Amino acid sequence: MGQSFNFQGILQAFRVLASPRLMIPNLVVRDIRDINFEQLHKAGIVAIAFDKDNCLTRPYGNELHPPFEEAWKKCKEVYRDKVVVVSNSAGTQDDKDHQGAIAIEKALGVHVLRHQQKKPAGGDELLHYFDSTPASQIAFVGDRALTDIVFGHNYGMLTILTRQVVTEQGDNPMAVQIRRMEHRVLDLLDRMNIRAKEHAIPIDASQLQKATPSASASSEK
């Protein structure tokens, strides 16, 4: 299952040009193994949403990347029914009869959001799913700055970027190039000492991160 053209993604890119802080995550980790889910919950983040491809699974795959099994189990133990996957393919209009979403739910053991708008738009649909949970108490985790991180910031969520992807093999070539460009831009913004907008809940990032991601960590080619 592929993805149709994401007009919102193009539109939001122009907003980022005016306000680059929109693409800067509140927290950067190597991958989900470095997120301390218990501390995240204690800090006041009571719900959590994830991108799928190259954050939890291989590109266009349904099964969890095997090294993530322990971390994923811990996440589900801590967040229970407050975990959801938000994909730009599964659960959208590109997903015929939502068969992709159903397959992912079976493989990952969590709900896949059914939604009309693609990230970085569509946050209202996620907020509706989490019912009365304030956006500031929701974390969004993903590997893409211009979609996942901008999406989270657009709606006031805590944003977490997984810097090291599962693999670039089998990924959309355009997505690979854009992600690499995003990383270069994030590195430049960091050198310029430009930081993400402060989150509504005071968060000590050092308490939420199990390990310091290597600055030289690179994607699997």
C-alpha positions in Angstrom: 0.0 0.0 0.0 1.5 3.3 -1.1 0.7 6.9 -0.3 -1.1 9.4 -2.5 0.2 13.0 -2.9 0.4 14.8 0.4 -0.7 18.4 -0.4 -0.7 19.4 3.3 2.9 18.3 3.6 3.9 20.6 0.8 1.8 23.5 2.2 3.2 23.1 5.7 6.8 23.1 4.4 6.3 26.8 3.6 5.2 27.5 7.2 8.4 25.9 8.4 10.4 28.3 6.2 8.9 31.1 8.2 9.1 29.4 11.5 11.8 26.7 11.5 11.3 25.9 15.2 8.2 24.0 14.0 10.4 21.1 12.8 12.6 21.0 15.9 11.6 18.1 18.2 11.3 18.5 22.0 13.3 15.3 22.4 15.7 13.4 20.0 16.3 9.7 20.6 18.1 7.1 18.6 15.0 5.0 18.4 12.1 4.0 20.7 14.4 1.9 22.9 15.8 5.1 24.3 12.4 6.5 25.5 11.8 6.0 29.2 8.1 5.5 29.0 7.6 5.3 32.7 9.2 8.6 33.3 7.4 10.1 30.4 4.1 9.1 31.9 5.1 10.4 35.4 6.0 13.7 33.8 2.4 14.2 32.7 2.3 12.7 29.2 -0.7 10.4 29.6 -1.2 9.4 25.9 1.2 8.6 23.1 0.9 8.3 19.3 3.5 6.9 16.8 4.3 7.1 13.2 4.8 3.6 11.8 7.2 3.3 8.9 10.9 3.5 10.1 9.7 4.3 13.6 8.2 1.0 14.6 8.5 -1.1 11.4 10.3 -1.5 8.2 9.0 0.8 5.4 5.6 -0.5 4.4 5.9 -3.4 6.8 3.4 -4.4 9.5 5.6 -6.3 11.9 7.5 -4.6 14.7 11.2 -4.3 14.2 12.4 -7.2 16.4 15.0 -5.2 18.4 12.1 -3.0 19.6 10.1 -5.8 21.2 11.0 -5.1 24.8 10.6 -1.3 24.5 7.2 -1.7 22.7 6.0 -4.1 25.4 7.0 -1.6 28.1 5.2 1.2 26.2 2.0 -0.8 26.0 2.2 -1.7 29.7 2.6 1.9 30.7 0.1 3.5 28.3 -2.4 0.6 27.8 -5.3 1.9 25.7 -3.7 5.3 25.3 -1.4 4.2 22.5 -2.2 4.7 18.8 -0.5 4.6 15.4 -1.0 7.4 13.0 0.1 6.5 9.5 0.0 8.5 6.3 -1.1 5.4 4.5 -2.8 2.8 6.7 -6.1 4.2 8.1 -6.4 6.9 5.4 -8.4 7.0 2.2 -5.5 5.2 0.5 -6.2 2.2 2.6 -9.0 0.3 0.9 -11.5 -1.0 3.5 -8.9 -0.2 6.1 -7.3 -3.6 5.5 -3.8 -2.2 6.0 -4.9 -0.7 9.4 -6.5 -4.0 10.5 -3.3 -5.9 9.6 -1.1 -3.5 11.5 -3.4 -3.6 14.6 -3.1 -7.4 14.6 0.7 -7.2 14.3 1.4 -4.4 16.8 -1.5 -4.9 19.2 -2.6 -1.2 19.2 -5.2 0.8 17.4 -4.5 2.5 14.1 -6.2 5.8 13.7 -8.8 6.1 10.9 -8.3 9.6 9.6 -9.0 11.8 6.5 -6.2 14.3 6.6 -2.6 13.4 6.4 0.2 14.6 8.7 1.2 17.3 9.4 -2.6 18.1 9.2 -5.3 16.1 10.9 -4.4 16.5 14.5 -8.1 17.2 15.4 -8.8 13.6 14.5 -6.2 12.3 16.9 -7.4 14.6 19.7 -11.0 13.4 19.1 -9.7 9.8 19.4 -8.1 10.5 22.8 -11.4 12.2 23.8 -10.8 14.6 26.7 -7.0 14.4 26.9 -5.4 17.8 26.4 -3.0 18.0 23.5 -0.2 19.1 25.9 -0.5 15.6 27.6 0.0 13.7 24.4 3.4 12.8 22.9 3.9 12.2 19.2 6.8 10.0 18.1 8.1 9.8 14.6 11.1 9.8 12.3 10.1 12.7 10.0 10.6 16.3 11.0 8.5 17.9 8.3 5.5 15.6 8.9 5.6 14.0 12.4 7.3 16.8 14.3 5.4 19.6 12.6 2.2 17.7 13.1 2.8 17.4 16.9 3.8 21.1 17.3 0.8 22.3 15.2 -1.5 20.9 17.9 0.6 21.5 21.0 1.8 17.9 21.6 5.2 16.9 23.0 7.3 15.8 20.0 9.9 13.0 19.9 12.1 12.4 16.9 13.6 8.9 16.3 16.8 9.9 14.6 18.0 6.4 13.5 15.5 4.8 11.1 14.9 1.0 10.9 16.2 0.8 7.3 16.2 2.8 4.1 15.9 -0.4 2.1 12.5 -0.6 0.4 11.6 3.0 1.4 10.3 5.6 -1.0 13.4 7.2 -2.6 11.9 10.6 -2.2 11.2 10.1 1.5 14.8 8.9 2.0 16.2 12.1 0.4 13.8 14.4 2.2 14.6 12.7 5.6 18.3 13.2 5.0 17.7 16.8 4.1 15.7 17.2 7.4 18.6 15.9 9.4 21.0 18.3 7.8 18.6 21.2 8.5 18.2 20.1 12.1 21.9 19.9 12.6 22.3 23.4 11.2 19.5 24.8 13.4 21.3 23.1 16.4 24.6 24.8 15.5 22.7 28.1 15.3 21.3 27.4 18.8 17.7 27.5 17.6 15.6 25.3 19.9 12.1 23.9 19.8 9.3 26.0 21.4 9.0 25.2 25.1 6.4 22.7 25.8 3.4 23.5 28.0 4.4 20.9 30.6 7.8 21.5 32.1 9.8 18.4 30.8 13.3 17.4 31.8 14.4 15.7 28.6 17.4 14.0 30.4 14.9 12.1 32.6 13.0 10.8 29.5 16.0 9.5 27.6 17.5 6.1 28.5 20.7 6.7 26.4 22.4 9.5 24.6 22.0 8.9 20.9 25.3 8.9 19.0 25.8 12.0 16.9 27.3 9.8 14.2 24.3 7.4 14.2 23.3 6.8 10.6 20.6 5.0 8.7 21.0 1.5 7.4 21.7 1.7 3.7 
